[in-house]
């Protein structure tokens, strides 16, 4: 059984409604060798008071204060103060299963891997009632070129399920603080590109809280963050430019076909990005005419049909 210290990094901003539940899920871990570093990101509610109550009760819990900035800065601040060789991440509104750290610390102890992640459940209010809503990760080992390709296609890791080696994170300078990107997705890609190995396990060890505000428009925002992330990777690692372009085109096609887009503006932006990568695509003006005069359902059907029968390849910039 592993007795390695796990440093748990928890950014918190105006989290008074949920943070006690998140902290309790850490306290209840069967792996007792942990420290919890809560980074209060300039909260204006009672978050700091709740954290202070826990730090007074349990010496394994510490609190760092910073002006309100962003989660990447908060997580990096936590990493700078982490004492453990293993790092885990938990947002202030998510929850862990009691055996999470024990299972993953043992895996890290027994295997030459840099990061392990697991499956989990979606929930809104009561995790015990939502045990059928699995995130459904694709578990297995990710490494080398195939691992990079798999992650270019999709971000496969729920952040709250991760346990990683601190040294492996430090070698890629932890989280990027560039605005407008998915900092965790960017981190996983940089780690894989630089030779790290991940292991996804087929166990549900955490709960990811969804909120009523979540919607298809939220999914659209996530897509744009992913596109920005991939474009940043292509700039940093030019040898992956063609693979990144293919991944972006595939993501856009999938989104346009499978989502009920209520505004032309978003479709316009996505098609414009797509055509910039694949000039052989039909013009934005054509798709706008279809969307405006034939309706969004016909638009989706035609876009699906185009995807099945188009033989156009992604143009590689010279």
ZAGU-936882 format. One record per residue: x, y, z of N, C-alpha, C in turn. Coordinates in steps of 0.02 Angstrom, whole numbers, padded with zeros to 5 digits, always signed. Atoms other than C-alpha are relative to their C-alpha. Layout:
XYZXYZXYZ;...
This chain:
+00042-00060+00000+00000+00000+00000+00044+00062+00000;-00040-00060+00005+00069+00170-00050-00014+00048+00058;+00009-00051-00052+00099+00300+00086+00028+00067-00023;-00026-00063+00027+00157+00439-00031-00048+00057+00015;+00040-00060-00013+00098+00614+00011-00030+00025-00065;+00035-00028+00058-00032+00679-00111-00020+00071+00017;+00021-00070-00009-00050+00868-00125-00062+00012-00043;+00063-00013+00034-00229+00913-00170-00007+00075-00010;+00004-00071+00018-00248+01079-00261-00073+00018-00013;+00070-00019+00007-00418+01164-00243-00007+00076-00008;+00016-00071+00007-00450+01337-00319-00072+00013+00020;+00068-00016-00023-00603+01424-00247-00015+00073-00011;+00023-00069+00008-00697+01580-00299-00075+00002+00013;+00071-00006-00018-00863+01624-00216-00034-00068+00000;+00023+00070+00000-00890+01440-00179-00034-00019+00065;+00028+00015-00066-00981+01454-00012-00054-00054-00002;+00055+00047+00005-01125+01347-00075+00023-00073-00002;-00021+00068+00013-01021+01194-00116+00065-00022+00033;-00069+00018-00018-00845+01202-00044+00004-00047+00060;-00003+00045-00058-00883+01116+00122-00008-00073-00022;+00010+00068+00025-00946+00963+00028+00062-00026-00035;-00061+00020+00034-00789+00961-00079+00055-00016+00051;-00051+00012-00051-00673+00976+00072-00014-00063+00040;+00018+00061-00036-00768+00841+00166+00018-00063-00039;-00017+00059+00040-00740+00722+00020+00074-00015+00000;-00072+00010-00008-00552+00748+00041+00014-00029+00070;-00010+00024-00069-00559+00723+00230-00018-00074+00007;+00025+00069-00004-00652+00558+00204+00041-00050-00041;-00040+00045+00040-00515+00484+00094+00030-00056+00043;-00030+00057-00035-00455+00310+00145+00077+00004-00002;-00072-00015+00002-00279+00366+00094+00011+00063+00042;-00004-00055-00049-00235+00475+00243+00059+00047-00012;-00060-00040+00011-00069+00543+00178-00014+00052-00055;+00016-00054+00047-00131+00702+00095+00006+00067+00034;+00007-00069-00023-00123+00889+00111-00047+00035-00049;+00047-00037+00042-00259+01004+00045+00020+00073+00000;-00018-00070+00008-00206+01173-00022-00058+00035-00036;+00056-00037+00029-00357+01285-00050+00024+00070-00018;-00020-00067+00023-00323+01441-00153-00062+00043-00007;+00058-00045+00003-00452+01575-00116+00016+00055-00050;-00014-00044+00057-00456+01672-00280-00039+00065+00006;+00032-00065-00009-00519+01836-00208-00075-00004+00011;+00072+00008-00010-00690+01774-00152-00029+00059+00039;+00034-00055-00034-00816+01905-00095-00058-00025+00043;+00053+00029-00042-00936+01785-00007+00032-00030+00063;-00026+00030-00062-00908+01673+00146+00049-00057-00012;-00046+00055+00015-00787+01555+00058+00060+00000+00048;-00060-00004-00043-00637+01617+00161-00016-00022+00071;+00020+00019-00068-00732+01593+00325-00006-00075+00006;+00009+00073+00000-00778+01414+00281+00068-00035-00002;-00067+00030+00005-00598+01374+00232+00036+00007+00067;-00033-00012-00064-00533+01452+00395-00024-00049+00053;+00027+00048-00049-00647+01340+00497+00032-00069-00009;-00031+00066+00013-00573+01186+00412+00074+00001+00017;-00071-00003-00016-00392+01244+00430+00011-00004+00076;-00005+00003-00073-00423+01263+00617-00011-00070+00027;+00018+00068-00022-00490+01085+00629+00050-00052-00023;-00043+00052+00030-00364+00992+00519+00064+00032-00026;-00064-00030+00019-00180+01035+00504+00023-00018-00070;-00017+00019+00069-00173+00948+00335-00028+00049-00051;+00033-00047+00045-00276+01090+00262+00031+00069+00007;-00029-00067+00001-00196+01256+00212-00039+00044-00048;+00034-00047+00044-00265+01412+00131+00049+00052-00025;-00038-00054+00031-00179+01530+00010-00049+00053-00026;+00043-00054+00024-00253+01700-00032+00033+00034-00059;-00025-00039+00056-00236+01789-00198-00056+00044-00027;+00052-00040+00033-00327+01930-00289-00033-00041-00055;+00038+00039+00050-00460+01867-00409+00036+00005-00068;-00036+00002+00064-00369+01812-00567-00031-00054-00045;+00025+00054+00041-00399+01645-00651+00020-00066+00032;-00013+00064-00031-00401+01460-00609+00071-00025-00013;-00068+00023+00015-00236+01425-00697+00050+00031+00048;-00045-00033-00048-00147+01554-00589-00009-00029+00070;+00013+00028-00067-00231+01484-00433+00032-00069+00006;-00029+00068-00003-00179+01305-00475+00076+00003+00001;-00073-00006+00000-00001+01358-00514+00025+00025+00068;-00018-00024-00067+00005+01451-00348-00001-00058+00049;+00004+00059-00043-00051+01292-00261+00058-00047-00012;-00055+00045+00016+00080+01189-00352+00066+00025+00028;-00062-00028-00028+00218+01308-00295+00007-00016+00074;-00001+00013-00072+00170+01270-00114-00012-00073+00017;+00015+00071-00012+00140+01083-00135+00062-00037+00025;-00055+00039-00029+00247+00965-00031+00002-00072-00026;+00004+00070+00021+00189+00799-00105+00033-00014-00066;-00027+00022+00065+00270+00700-00244-00056-00013-00050;+00058+00010+00042+00095+00666-00311-00047+00059+00008;+00045-00058+00002-00030+00801-00360-00069-00023-00023;+00069+00012+00021-00220+00790-00369-00035+00068-00004;+00037-00062+00009-00344+00923-00423-00074-00012+00015;+00071+00003-00015-00518+00955-00356-00028+00070+00002;+00032-00065-00002-00627+01105-00395-00047+00003+00060;+00037-00010-00062-00728+01178-00252-00073-00020-00004;+00069+00023+00005-00894+01115-00320-00005-00074-00020;+00001+00071+00018-00843+00936-00362+00013-00043+00062;-00004+00046-00057-00833+00781-00251+00040-00062-00020;-00036+00063+00011-00722+00627-00233-00035-00058+00035;+00016+00061-00035-00764+00448-00191+00052-00011+00056;-00048+00008-00055-00682+00397-00024+00064-00037-00018;-00060+00039+00016-00561+00275-00106+00042+00027-00057;-00033-00027+00060-00502+00389-00247+00077+00002+00007;-00073-00009-00007-00329+00435-00182+00035-00066+00014;-00030+00065-00014-00294+00260-00116+00011-00040-00064;-00004+00038+00063-00330+00179-00284+00054+00029-00045;-00046-00030+00049-00231+00304-00387+00071+00007+00026;-00068-00002-00027-00084+00324-00269+00034-00068-00007;-00028+00067+00008-00060+00135-00275+00019-00013-00073;-00015+00008+00072-00068+00137-00466+00064+00038-00017;-00061-00039+00014+00064+00275-00472+00061-00032+00032;-00056+00033-00034+00172+00179-00348+00023-00062-00037;-00015+00065+00031+00164+00018-00449+00015+00004-00074;-00007-00005+00073+00177+00085-00628+00044+00059-00019;-00043-00055+00024+00305+00191-00723-00040+00048-00045;+00041-00046+00038+00175+00319-00777+00004+00069+00033;-00006-00069-00024+00165+00508-00758-00066+00027+00026;+00066-00026-00018-00022+00532-00737-00052-00055-00006;+00057+00046+00006-00175+00428-00701-00065+00040+00008;+00066-00031-00006-00357+00477-00722-00052-00054-00002;+00052+00050-00005-00522+00390-00700-00065+00025-00030;+00068-00020+00019-00704+00392-00749-00032+00034+00060;+00036-00034-00054-00832+00486-00646-00073+00005-00019;+00072-00010+00011-01014+00537-00634-00015+00074-00005;+00030-00067+00000-01109+00694-00680-00053+00002+00055;+00055-00008-00047-01223+00761-00544-00017+00074+00008;+00021-00069-00011-01321+00918-00500-00003+00016+00074;+00007-00015-00072-01369+00910-00316+00017-00059+00045;-00010+00058-00043-01368+00734-00244+00037-00054-00039;-00038+00050+00038-01228+00620-00306-00027-00071+00005;+00026+00068-00009-01313+00465-00235-00057-00016-00048;+00056+00010+00045-01458+00491-00355+00021-00001-00073;-00022-00009+00069-01352+00514-00511+00054-00051-00021;-00052+00049+00014-01250+00354-00519-00005-00032-00069;+00006+00026+00068-01312+00315-00695+00031+00047-00052;-00024-00051+00047-01239+00474-00773+00077+00000-00002;-00073+00005+00004-01061+00418-00810+00028+00049-00051;-00036-00041+00049-00938+00533-00895+00021-00043-00059;-00019+00049+00052-00881+00378-00993+00064+00019-00037;-00065-00011+00031-00697+00407-01024+00020-00060-00042;-00030+00055+00036-00597+00301-01145+00063-00020+00039;-00055+00018-00043-00484+00209-01025+00054-00038-00038;-00057+00033+00032-00315+00133-01065+00062+00044+00006;-00064-00036-00003-00135+00191-01088+00005+00047-00060;-00011-00050+00052-00094+00349-01186+00073+00021+00002;-00071-00018+00003+00084+00377-01242+00022+00006-00072;-00028-00004+00067+00188+00422-01394-00045+00037-00049;+00037-00033+00052+00119+00481-01560-00075-00017+00002;+00070+00019-00003-00042+00382-01542-00036+00036+00057;+00029-00036-00057-00073+00460-01372-00015+00073-00017;+00011-00069+00022-00051+00634-01445-00059+00005-00047;+00056+00000+00048-00169+00594-01589-00067-00009+00035;+00062+00011-00036-00300+00529-01469-00023+00063+00036;+00018-00060-00037-00294+00690-01369-00011+00060-00046;+00017-00052+00049-00293+00802-01523-00074-00007-00019;+00070+00012+00018-00461+00721-01562-00048+00023+00054;+00044-00019-00055-00533+00759-01389+00039+00005+00064;-00027-00002-00068-00490+00810-01212-00032-00058+00038;+00027+00062-00027-00510+00640-01129+00004-00004+00076;-00012+00004-00072-00472+00685-00948-00045+00048+00039;+00034-00044-00049-00593+00750-00815+00051+00021+00053;-00055-00025-00042-00476+00860-00713-00005-00026+00072;+00007+00019-00071-00548+00811-00543+00016-00073+00012;-00019+00070-00008-00498+00629-00576+00075-00011-00004;-00072+00007+00013-00312+00663-00604+00040-00009+00063;-00056+00001-00046-00166+00608-00498+00063-00002-00043;-00059-00006+00042+00002+00659-00574+00063+00009+00042;-00064-00012-00034+00185+00663-00528+00016+00075-00004;-00016-00071-00002+00237+00836-00474+00057+00017-00048;-00057-00012+00044+00401+00821-00569-00020+00002-00073;+00023+00002+00069+00309+00780-00730-00036+00064-00019;+00034-00064+00012+00202+00936-00713+00051+00057-00005;-00050-00054-00001+00352+01045-00672+00042+00002-00063;-00041+00002+00061+00447+00987-00827-00031+00037-00058;+00033-00038+00053+00316+01069-00937-00026+00067+00027;+00017-00065-00030+00300+01223-00823-00073+00006+00021;+00067+00000-00029+00132+01174-00751-00052+00028-00049;+00054-00024+00042-00025+01261-00817+00020+00063-00038;-00008-00063+00037-00018+01391-00954-00050+00051+00027;+00044-00053-00023-00091+01557-00901-00022+00046-00057;+00025-00037+00057-00131+01616-01077-00076+00006+00004;+00074-00006-00001-00309+01686-01085-00031-00034-00061;+00038+00025+00056-00440+01605-01194+00014-00072-00021;-00013+00070+00016-00378+01425-01188-00026-00044+00056;+00015+00049-00052-00424+01266-01094+00066-00020+00032;-00066+00009-00028-00277+01264-00975+00015-00073+00016;-00014+00070-00015-00298+01082-00923+00011-00040-00064;-00009+00034+00064-00318+01019-01103+00068+00017-00029;-00065-00021+00023-00165+01120-01152+00056-00036+00037;-00050+00035-00041-00067+01041-01009+00007-00073-00021;-00004+00070+00019-00113+00863-01058+00035-00008-00068;-00032+00005+00066-00062+00893-01239+00075+00012+00005;-00071-00014-00007+00105+00970-01190+00037-00058+00035;-00031+00057-00035+00140+00825-01072+00009-00059-00047;-00005+00056+00047+00103+00694-01205+00052+00013-00054;-00047-00017+00054+00202+00785-01340+00072-00006+00025;-00068+00003-00028+00354+00790-01224+00017-00067+00032;-00019+00068-00017+00350+00603-01189-00029-00030+00062;+00031+00029-00060+00241+00576-01036-00050-00054-00018;+00047+00056+00009+00129+00424-01014-00058+00007+00049;+00061-00004-00041-00051+00427-00951-00033-00068+00003;+00040+00061-00006-00160+00286-00887-00070+00019+00024;+00070-00009-00019-00350+00299-00885-00028-00066+00026;+00025+00062-00030-00436+00173-00771-00076-00001+00000;+00072+00009+00007-00611+00103-00785-00034-00005+00068;+00033-00005-00066-00670+00156-00612-00027+00070+00008;+00030-00066-00013-00786+00298-00562+00021+00023+00070;-00030-00021-00063-00691+00392-00427-00017+00071+00020;+00016-00070-00015-00764+00568-00433-00067+00019-00029;+00063-00029+00025-00920+00672-00462+00014+00070-00027;-00006-00066+00031-00924+00820-00581-00067+00035+00003;+00064-00035-00009-01057+00947-00535-00018+00040-00063;+00026-00041+00055-01161+01016-00679-00049+00050+00030;+00043-00054-00024-01259+01176-00659-00056+00013-00049;+00059-00012+00042-01428+01230-00725+00017+00045-00059;-00018-00046+00054-01341+01361-00831+00034-00037-00058;-00033+00037+00053-01254+01224-00932-00049-00011-00058;+00043+00006+00059-01323+01217-01111+00042-00010-00061;-00037+00007+00062-01277+01194-01292+00042+00062-00015;-00041-00061+00009-01218+01376-01293+00064-00006+00040;-00060+00012-00038-01098+01326-01155+00047-00047-00035;-00040+00046+00039-01038+01182-01263+00035+00037-00057;-00031-00040+00053-01006+01308-01402+00060+00039+00026;-00056-00037-00030-00896+01412-01286+00059-00047+00012;-00053+00050-00011-00800+01254-01240+00035-00016-00065;-00030+00015+00065-00774+01217-01424+00049+00054-00021;-00045-00055+00019-00699+01389-01456+00063-00001+00044;-00059+00006-00043-00584+01366-01305+00045-00056-00024;-00039+00057+00026-00530+01197-01375+00037+00019-00064;-00031-00021+00063-00497+01274-01546+00060+00046+00015;-00055-00044-00019-00391+01411-01466+00058-00040+00029;-00051+00043-00031-00298+01279-01366+00039-00037-00054;-00033+00037+00054-00261+01175-01521+00043+00046-00043;-00039-00046+00040-00204+01327-01619+00064+00021+00036;-00059-00017-00040-00086+01373-01477+00051-00057-00002;-00045+00058+00005-00015+01196-01481+00035-00002-00067;-00029+00000+00067+00013+01209-01669+00055+00053-00006;-00051-00052+00002+00110+01371-01645+00061-00020+00040;-00055+00019-00043+00215+01297-01507+00037-00061-00027;-00029+00062+00028+00245+01129-01594-00020-00005-00073;+00020-00003+00070+00241+01162-01783-00005-00068-00033;+00003+00067+00030+00268+00977-01821-00070-00031+00007;+00068+00026-00009+00089+00948-01761-00053+00042-00035;+00048-00046+00031+00009+01084-01869-00052-00037-00041;+00048+00035+00043-00071+00965-01995-00049-00040+00043;+00044+00038-00044-00139+00852-01857-00049+00045+00037;+00043-00048-00034-00208+01004-01765-00055+00025-00047;+00049-00024+00048-00293+01068-01922-00054-00052-00012;+00048+00054+00011-00375+00900-01952-00046-00006+00061;+00040+00006-00061-00433+00893-01771-00051+00056+00005;+00046-00057-00004-00510+01067-01779-00057-00008-00049;+00052+00010+00051-00603+01030-01941-00049-00054+00023;+00043+00054-00024-00669+00867-01868-00045+00023+00057;+00039-00025-00057-00726+00955-01708-00057+00045-00025;+00051-00047+00026-00817+01091-01805-00055-00038-00036;+00050+00040+00036-00902+00966-01920-00047-00036+00048;+00040+00038-00048-00959+00862-01773-00049+00047+00037;+00043-00046-00036-01027+01014-01681-00057+00026-00043;+00052-00028+00044-01121+01086-01830-00052-00053-00017;+00047+00054+00018-01200+00917-01870-00043-00020+00060;+00033+00032-00057-01248+00864-01693-00030+00048+00051;+00028-00049-00047-01301+01026-01607-00052+00044-00034;+00053-00043+00024-01457+01130-01627+00021+00073+00009;-00028-00067-00006-01372+01297-01660-00054+00052-00011;+00056-00048+00002-01494+01438-01623+00019+00066-00033;-00022-00064+00028-01389+01582-01691+00047-00011-00058;-00044+00006+00058-01310+01601-01862+00070+00024+00016;-00066-00029-00014-01167+01703-01787+00050-00054+00019;-00046+00052-00020-01091+01550-01705+00018-00046-00058;-00013+00043+00058-01111+01441-01860+00046+00036-00049;-00041-00040+00045-01035+01581-01964+00073-00001+00022;-00068+00000-00026-00882+01591-01851+00034-00067-00011;-00029+00067+00006-00856+01403-01854+00015-00018-00072;-00012+00015+00071-00875+01386-02042+00058+00042-00027;-00055-00043+00022-00756+01533-02067+00067-00030+00022;-00061+00033-00024-00625+01446-01958+00014-00062-00042;-00007+00063+00037-00655+01282-02049+00026+00013-00070;-00021-00015+00068-00637+01359-02222+00070+00029-00003;-00069-00024-00002-00477+01444-02169+00050-00057+00002;-00043+00059-00003-00405+01271-02137-00010-00045-00061;+00016+00043+00057-00490+01186-02284-00034+00042-00054;+00028-00045+00049-00513+01308-02429-00046-00034-00050;+00044+00035+00046-00602+01173-02529-00072+00000+00023;+00068+00001-00026-00755+01194-02417-00045+00050-00034;+00049-00046+00028-00914+01279-02475+00001+00066+00038;-00007-00067-00028-00924+01466-02443-00048+00012+00058;+00043-00019-00055-00995+01544-02287-00066+00028-00025;+00062-00030+00026-01121+01640-02393-00050-00054-00020;+00046+00055+00018-01192+01475-02459-00033-00028+00062;+00028+00029-00060-01215+01405-02285-00046+00049+00036;+00045-00050-00030-01290+01568-02223-00067+00001-00036;+00063+00003+00039-01419+01560-02364-00041-00060+00021;+00035+00061-00021-01462+01381-02314-00031+00010+00069;+00023-00009-00070-01475+01426-02129-00059+00049+00003;+00050-00054-00004-01579+01584-02161-00065-00019-00034;+00060+00010+00040-01700+01524-02294-00028-00072+00004;+00024+00069-00005-01710+01335-02269-00006-00024+00072;+00007+00018-00071-01692+01330-02080+00059-00040+00026;-00059+00032-00030-01567+01258-01957-00001-00076-00005;+00003+00073+00006-01631+01079-01972+00026-00023-00069;-00026+00015+00067-01600+01076-02161+00075+00014-00003;-00071-00017-00003-01433+01162-02128+00040-00059+00029;-00036+00055-00032-01381+01020-02011+00000-00062-00045;+00003+00059+00043-01440+00885-02132+00047+00006-00059;-00045-00011+00057-01346+00961-02279+00073-00004+00022;-00069+00002-00024-01190+00982-02174+00021-00072+00015;-00014+00070-00012-01202+00800-02121+00012-00036-00067;-00007+00031+00066-01224+00747-02303+00066+00019-00032;-00064-00023+00027-01075+00853-02355+00058-00037+00032;-00053+00035-00035-00969+00769-02223+00009-00071-00023;-00003+00069+00022-01012+00596-02287+00031-00007-00070;-00019+00008+00069-00976+00630-02469+00058+00043-00023;-00056-00042+00020-00840+00762-02468+00065-00039+00003;-00065+00033+00002-00669+00699-02518+00057+00050+00008;-00050-00052-00006-00580+00864-02487+00047-00015+00058;-00051+00010-00052-00419+00852-02387+00018+00068+00030;-00022-00062-00033-00354+00979-02265+00062+00026-00035;-00058-00030+00033-00237+01099-02351+00053+00016+00052;-00055-00014-00046-00068+01108-02266+00034+00065-00022;-00032-00063+00019-00001+01287-02264+00073-00010-00018;-00070+00006+00021+00164+01307-02354+00042+00053+00034;
